[in-house]
Amino acid sequence: MLSVLLAAATAAAPPAPPPARPRPHVLRDAAFAAGASAAVALGKPDIRRALLHDARFGNVIDNFTDPIGRVRTGTRRDTDPFWVNGIAHPLSFAAEALYLKRRGYGNGAAFLFTQAHSVIWEFAVEGCAFEPSGKDLLTDAAGAAAAIWVVHPLTRRWFGPQAPVEVAVFPGAGGRVSLTVTARF
């Protein structure tokens, strides 16, 4: 009799609610993005030199008053090598998008955040020294979009809880590290 009552009680119990998604902290994430941008600005010699010698607040005003004309000029001026425009820009904004997704942002909010960061960087930070580059704006958007709508769903499927792939890193003797990958099919 007791076992029948316990079985009935557990069968009637509502299912456990899904785990809550972490709440985004926009100001903290904006500060993190600003710190990363400052590191890039100070770490890249051409940007650092341009910011220290050619920066003018009037350039920022011009960028926002005539955005299309300034982006056209900046795109023609942008002679960065392929590894900068084709690899570094999309990868950095893909990493930022994945970071934001892990912090609880939805797809639209993560994409909007990355694009606001991209526009502020191109129009205000780099833009105080030279015109914004359409190549950079486009590759930033492509990297963020690929991360949000392709990479993030795949990594959740393959590396999330109950996933078929498990990755573990173990410290070894003498500073060695061993990487173990377990796949269940």
N, C-alpha and C positions, 0 to 999 in steps of 0.2 A: 504494500500500500504506500509506504514512504517513498519507494523508488518511483512509483507512478506519479506521485505528487512532485517530486524533484524533476522528473523528466518533463512534466507539463509546465513547471515553472521556468525551466531553462528554454523550452521551446517557445514560450510566450514572451520571453525577454526580447526587447528590441536589440537589433544589431548594434555593435559598438560604432560610434561616429567615426568618420574618417579622420586621420590626423590633420590638425589645423595647419594651414599653410603659413609660414612665417610672415609677419607683417613687415612690409618695406619701410625703410627709414631713409627717406629721400635726402635729407640734409647730410646725414652721415655718408651716404653713397656719393653725393655731389662733392663732399670734401675729399673723399677717396679718389674720385675722378680728377679733381683739381690737383691733388698731390701727384698723381700719375702724369698729368699733363705738365706740371712743373718739372718733374724729373726728365721728361722727354725734351722739354724746352732747354733745360740747362745741360742735358747730356749730349745733344746733337750740336756739333760746333757751328754749322751754318745757321741754325735757328737761333742759337745763343748770340752769335755775332750780329745777326739781323735785329734781334730784340734790343741788344745793347746799343747799337749804332744807328739804326734806321727807324726805330719805333716812333710813331706819331699818333696821338689821339685822333687827329683829323682823318687819318687813314681808316680808322674804325668807323667814324661817322660816314665817310664816303662809301664804305662797304655796305652799310645798312641803308643808305639813301639811294644807291644805285646797285642793288645786289646782282642783277643779271649782267649788266655791263662789266662790273668788277670781276664776276666769276668767269666771264668770257676771257677777259684780259689775263686773269690768274691762271686759267687752264692753259692758255698759250705759253705763258711764262714758266709753268711747271715742267722742269726738265729732270726731275728726280729719277733715279734708275728704277728698273722694274722691281727690284727687291723692296723698295720703299713703297711705291704706289700699288704694286700688284700683290705684295706679300705682307709687309709690315702693317699697312693701314687696315686691310680686311682682318688680319689676325688679331690686331689689338682691339678692334671694336667687336670682333667675335668673342674674345675673352671677356670683355666688359659685359656683353649681352649675357653670356653664360653665368657670370658672377651675379648679375641682377636676377636672372631666373632662379638661381639657387637661393637668393635672398627673399624670394616670394613675389617678385613682380610677375604680372601677367604678360602675355606676348606683346600686346599693344603698348603697355607701360614701359616695358624693357626697350622696345624699339624706339619709342618716343624719347626716352632718356638718352639712349646712345646717339640719336640724331640731334638732340639739343646740345649734347656735348660736342659733337662733330661741328655743328654750326658755330658754337661759341669759340671753339679752337680755330676754325678757319677764318671767321669774320673778326674776332676780337684779339685772340692771342697771337697767332701768326699774322692775322690781318692788320695788326698795328704796324707791321713792317712791310708787308707786301699783300697783293690781292689774293683772295681766296681761290683755291683750285677746285674746279669741278670734278677733276679726276679723283681727288682725295675725298670729296663729298660722296661721290658715287661708290667708290670702293669701300668707304666706311659703312655705307648703307647696305651694300651687298654682303659684307662680312657679318654685320649684325643680323641681317635677315636669315642668312644661312645658318648661323648659330642658333637662332630662336626657333626656326621652323623646320630645320633638318637635324642639326647636331644634337640639340637638347632632347628631342623625342627619342633619338637613337640611343643616347647615353642613358636616359632613364630606363629604357627597355633592357639594354645590355648590362648596365652597371648598377641598377637600382636594387631594392630589396627583392628577393626571390628571382634574381636575374640569372641567366644561363652562364654568365661570365663573372668570375670573381678574381680580383687582382689584389695581391698582398705583397708588401715589401718588408723584408726582415733584415735587421742589421746583423752582420757577421763579424767574425774575428778579423783583426788587422784592418779595420776600416772598410771591409768589403760589404757589399749589400747584395742580397739575393732577391730576385723578383719571381714570384710564383703566379702563374696564370692558370686558373682552373676553368674549364669549359664543360658545361653539362648540356647534352643534346638528347 
